[in-house]
Amino acid sequence: MTASSTRSCRRPSWLAALVALLLALGAIAPARADGIEVRNAALIAAEEGYFLEAEFDIALTPILEDALNKGVPLYFSLEFVLTRPRWYWLNEKLANVQQQYRLSYNALTRQYRVGVGRLYQNFASLPEALAFLSRVRMRDIAEPGALSKGASYLAELRLRLDTSQLPRPFQVSAVGSRDWSVSSDWHRWTVTP
């Protein structure tokens, strides 16, 4: 019994040493999840109306990072829908908001840039730019009093890479490719004011 326990203790350390060596040499890469996930989202009431706060985990595929670093801007589309379910008729859409973000890289200044409308902000690294892009705060989702107290509403949110904004040759490559289709699933939650 002692001999078998000694053998089983040596194997994992030998295997761990081999894995560590292969990782150090770059022969195998650690697993990486590419895509977008919604970490949390909330519709918050304020005096001037309702606004949306959301956080995402964004990980670009190696092909997207390469294209970005070669000067191809990436456009992300944030979509938010707020509906009031009705059993007697079609659901009433109270808000249908889309916001577009532009992520680009300037090789001359070696900076990443995130643009929302006419506003832009520069970042020294891609992780900083993605961290900024992953935190969303949108105003003017609904006016004050638009949501009735005690009623339930359905909120839906997603963030996706808008491949229709890519240059034409990249749009052809993006059709049906997992490397170019980065998107979160629809995140749904109930809002009760």
ROPAKE-920484 format. One record per residue (C-alpha): residue number from 1; residue in one letter; x, y, z. Coordinates in steps of 0.02 Angstrom, whole numbers. Layout:
# ROPAKE-920484
<site NUM; "A"; <X; Y; Z>>;
...
END
This chain:
# ROPAKE-920484
<site 1; "M"; <0; 0; 0>>;
<site 2; "T"; <144; 118; 38>>;
<site 3; "A"; <225; 87; -132>>;
<site 4; "S"; <68; 131; -230>>;
<site 5; "S"; <41; 293; -135>>;
<site 6; "T"; <222; 344; -168>>;
<site 7; "R"; <201; 316; -355>>;
<site 8; "S"; <40; 417; -363>>;
<site 9; "C"; <122; 562; -272>>;
<site 10; "R"; <269; 567; -394>>;
<site 11; "R"; <166; 563; -553>>;
<site 12; "P"; <70; 726; -526>>;
<site 13; "S"; <230; 821; -483>>;
<site 14; "W"; <314; 753; -640>>;
<site 15; "L"; <162; 796; -744>>;
<site 16; "A"; <149; 969; -666>>;
<site 17; "A"; <333; 1000; -704>>;
<site 18; "L"; <306; 948; -886>>;
<site 19; "V"; <154; 1061; -905>>;
<site 20; "A"; <250; 1207; -826>>;
<site 21; "L"; <396; 1177; -946>>;
<site 22; "L"; <281; 1171; -1099>>;
<site 23; "L"; <193; 1331; -1043>>;
<site 24; "A"; <361; 1417; -1019>>;
<site 25; "L"; <419; 1364; -1192>>;
<site 26; "G"; <254; 1420; -1269>>;
<site 27; "A"; <217; 1247; -1338>>;
<site 28; "I"; <43; 1251; -1264>>;
<site 29; "A"; <-61; 1403; -1224>>;
<site 30; "P"; <-177; 1421; -1076>>;
<site 31; "A"; <-362; 1414; -1117>>;
<site 32; "R"; <-437; 1581; -1163>>;
<site 33; "A"; <-619; 1626; -1179>>;
<site 34; "D"; <-652; 1743; -1325>>;
<site 35; "G"; <-813; 1838; -1334>>;
<site 36; "I"; <-924; 1951; -1231>>;
<site 37; "E"; <-1019; 1909; -1073>>;
<site 38; "V"; <-1137; 2020; -973>>;
<site 39; "R"; <-1071; 2030; -796>>;
<site 40; "N"; <-1216; 2133; -727>>;
<site 41; "A"; <-1346; 2257; -785>>;
<site 42; "A"; <-1472; 2370; -699>>;
<site 43; "L"; <-1600; 2503; -743>>;
<site 44; "I"; <-1586; 2640; -612>>;
<site 45; "A"; <-1714; 2775; -572>>;
<site 46; "A"; <-1655; 2954; -549>>;
<site 47; "E"; <-1741; 3124; -540>>;
<site 48; "E"; <-1708; 3159; -724>>;
<site 49; "G"; <-1767; 2986; -782>>;
<site 50; "Y"; <-1703; 2810; -796>>;
<site 51; "F"; <-1527; 2762; -845>>;
<site 52; "L"; <-1439; 2599; -884>>;
<site 53; "E"; <-1283; 2534; -798>>;
<site 54; "A"; <-1198; 2376; -863>>;
<site 55; "E"; <-1032; 2286; -854>>;
<site 56; "F"; <-964; 2164; -982>>;
<site 57; "D"; <-817; 2045; -996>>;
<site 58; "I"; <-741; 2075; -1168>>;
<site 59; "A"; <-607; 1962; -1242>>;
<site 60; "L"; <-559; 1984; -1424>>;
<site 61; "T"; <-507; 1838; -1532>>;
<site 62; "P"; <-325; 1838; -1592>>;
<site 63; "I"; <-384; 1877; -1769>>;
<site 64; "L"; <-482; 2029; -1708>>;
<site 65; "E"; <-333; 2091; -1606>>;
<site 66; "D"; <-220; 2071; -1757>>;
<site 67; "A"; <-341; 2165; -1872>>;
<site 68; "L"; <-360; 2303; -1741>>;
<site 69; "N"; <-171; 2321; -1722>>;
<site 70; "K"; <-155; 2334; -1911>>;
<site 71; "G"; <-273; 2483; -1917>>;
<site 72; "V"; <-446; 2405; -1942>>;
<site 73; "P"; <-571; 2493; -1826>>;
<site 74; "L"; <-694; 2382; -1734>>;
<site 75; "Y"; <-872; 2441; -1705>>;
<site 76; "F"; <-974; 2374; -1560>>;
<site 77; "S"; <-1161; 2394; -1547>>;
<site 78; "L"; <-1251; 2401; -1379>>;
<site 79; "E"; <-1435; 2358; -1391>>;
<site 80; "F"; <-1561; 2386; -1252>>;
<site 81; "V"; <-1748; 2349; -1258>>;
<site 82; "L"; <-1875; 2383; -1120>>;
<site 83; "T"; <-2049; 2310; -1140>>;
<site 84; "R"; <-2207; 2296; -1037>>;
<site 85; "P"; <-2284; 2124; -1056>>;
<site 86; "R"; <-2471; 2123; -1088>>;
<site 87; "W"; <-2577; 1966; -1087>>;
<site 88; "Y"; <-2718; 2040; -1190>>;
<site 89; "W"; <-2616; 2119; -1330>>;
<site 90; "L"; <-2441; 2131; -1401>>;
<site 91; "N"; <-2306; 2184; -1279>>;
<site 92; "E"; <-2280; 2373; -1268>>;
<site 93; "K"; <-2104; 2431; -1312>>;
<site 94; "L"; <-2056; 2575; -1197>>;
<site 95; "A"; <-1874; 2591; -1252>>;
<site 96; "N"; <-1771; 2527; -1396>>;
<site 97; "V"; <-1598; 2605; -1382>>;
<site 98; "Q"; <-1441; 2571; -1483>>;
<site 99; "Q"; <-1270; 2646; -1449>>;
<site 100; "Q"; <-1118; 2621; -1559>>;
<site 101; "Y"; <-937; 2615; -1497>>;
<site 102; "R"; <-783; 2627; -1607>>;
<site 103; "L"; <-620; 2545; -1552>>;
<site 104; "S"; <-466; 2588; -1654>>;
<site 105; "Y"; <-277; 2587; -1644>>;
<site 106; "N"; <-160; 2724; -1702>>;
<site 107; "A"; <10; 2651; -1748>>;
<site 108; "L"; <91; 2823; -1753>>;
<site 109; "T"; <47; 2869; -1572>>;
<site 110; "R"; <35; 2686; -1515>>;
<site 111; "Q"; <-129; 2721; -1429>>;
<site 112; "Y"; <-299; 2639; -1430>>;
<site 113; "R"; <-451; 2749; -1449>>;
<site 114; "V"; <-631; 2719; -1397>>;
<site 115; "G"; <-763; 2832; -1474>>;
<site 116; "V"; <-944; 2855; -1427>>;
<site 117; "G"; <-1031; 2976; -1544>>;
<site 118; "R"; <-918; 3130; -1554>>;
<site 119; "L"; <-826; 3093; -1392>>;
<site 120; "Y"; <-661; 2999; -1394>>;
<site 121; "Q"; <-539; 2940; -1262>>;
<site 122; "N"; <-362; 2875; -1289>>;
<site 123; "F"; <-281; 2730; -1195>>;
<site 124; "A"; <-102; 2666; -1186>>;
<site 125; "S"; <-149; 2482; -1195>>;
<site 126; "L"; <-285; 2369; -1263>>;
<site 127; "P"; <-336; 2302; -1091>>;
<site 128; "E"; <-366; 2483; -1032>>;
<site 129; "A"; <-472; 2520; -1187>>;
<site 130; "L"; <-573; 2360; -1164>>;
<site 131; "A"; <-598; 2398; -978>>;
<site 132; "F"; <-670; 2568; -1026>>;
<site 133; "L"; <-780; 2490; -1160>>;
<site 134; "S"; <-843; 2358; -1038>>;
<site 135; "R"; <-923; 2486; -920>>;
<site 136; "V"; <-1081; 2563; -992>>;
<site 137; "R"; <-1187; 2702; -920>>;
<site 138; "M"; <-1325; 2769; -1033>>;
<site 139; "R"; <-1443; 2911; -989>>;
<site 140; "D"; <-1615; 2950; -1058>>;
<site 141; "I"; <-1678; 2772; -1067>>;
<site 142; "A"; <-1851; 2826; -1009>>;
<site 143; "E"; <-1925; 2987; -941>>;
<site 144; "P"; <-1973; 3005; -758>>;
<site 145; "G"; <-2142; 2926; -726>>;
<site 146; "A"; <-2135; 2819; -884>>;
<site 147; "L"; <-2135; 2661; -778>>;
<site 148; "S"; <-2284; 2628; -666>>;
<site 149; "K"; <-2254; 2582; -484>>;
<site 150; "G"; <-2285; 2398; -449>>;
<site 151; "A"; <-2289; 2346; -633>>;
<site 152; "S"; <-2162; 2224; -704>>;
<site 153; "Y"; <-2057; 2262; -857>>;
<site 154; "L"; <-1939; 2154; -958>>;
<site 155; "A"; <-1766; 2226; -994>>;
<site 156; "E"; <-1651; 2149; -1126>>;
<site 157; "L"; <-1470; 2195; -1162>>;
<site 158; "R"; <-1329; 2136; -1273>>;
<site 159; "L"; <-1162; 2198; -1342>>;
<site 160; "R"; <-1096; 2134; -1508>>;
<site 161; "L"; <-964; 2167; -1638>>;
<site 162; "D"; <-1052; 2251; -1785>>;
<site 163; "T"; <-975; 2160; -1933>>;
<site 164; "S"; <-1075; 2267; -2057>>;
<site 165; "Q"; <-959; 2413; -2011>>;
<site 166; "L"; <-800; 2318; -2059>>;
<site 167; "P"; <-716; 2353; -2226>>;
<site 168; "R"; <-791; 2246; -2367>>;
<site 169; "P"; <-651; 2115; -2378>>;
<site 170; "F"; <-667; 2082; -2191>>;
<site 171; "Q"; <-857; 2070; -2204>>;
<site 172; "V"; <-835; 1925; -2326>>;
<site 173; "S"; <-715; 1840; -2204>>;
<site 174; "A"; <-834; 1870; -2059>>;
<site 175; "V"; <-980; 1775; -2135>>;
<site 176; "G"; <-1000; 1615; -2033>>;
<site 177; "S"; <-831; 1636; -1946>>;
<site 178; "R"; <-821; 1616; -1757>>;
<site 179; "D"; <-664; 1724; -1754>>;
<site 180; "W"; <-760; 1876; -1816>>;
<site 181; "S"; <-928; 1852; -1730>>;
<site 182; "V"; <-901; 1915; -1554>>;
<site 183; "S"; <-1064; 1944; -1461>>;
<site 184; "S"; <-1147; 1923; -1294>>;
<site 185; "D"; <-1308; 1827; -1274>>;
<site 186; "W"; <-1463; 1928; -1235>>;
<site 187; "H"; <-1462; 1965; -1049>>;
<site 188; "R"; <-1640; 1976; -983>>;
<site 189; "W"; <-1703; 2033; -814>>;
<site 190; "T"; <-1863; 2097; -735>>;
<site 191; "V"; <-1878; 2279; -683>>;
<site 192; "T"; <-2006; 2325; -550>>;
<site 193; "P"; <-2004; 2510; -501>>;
END
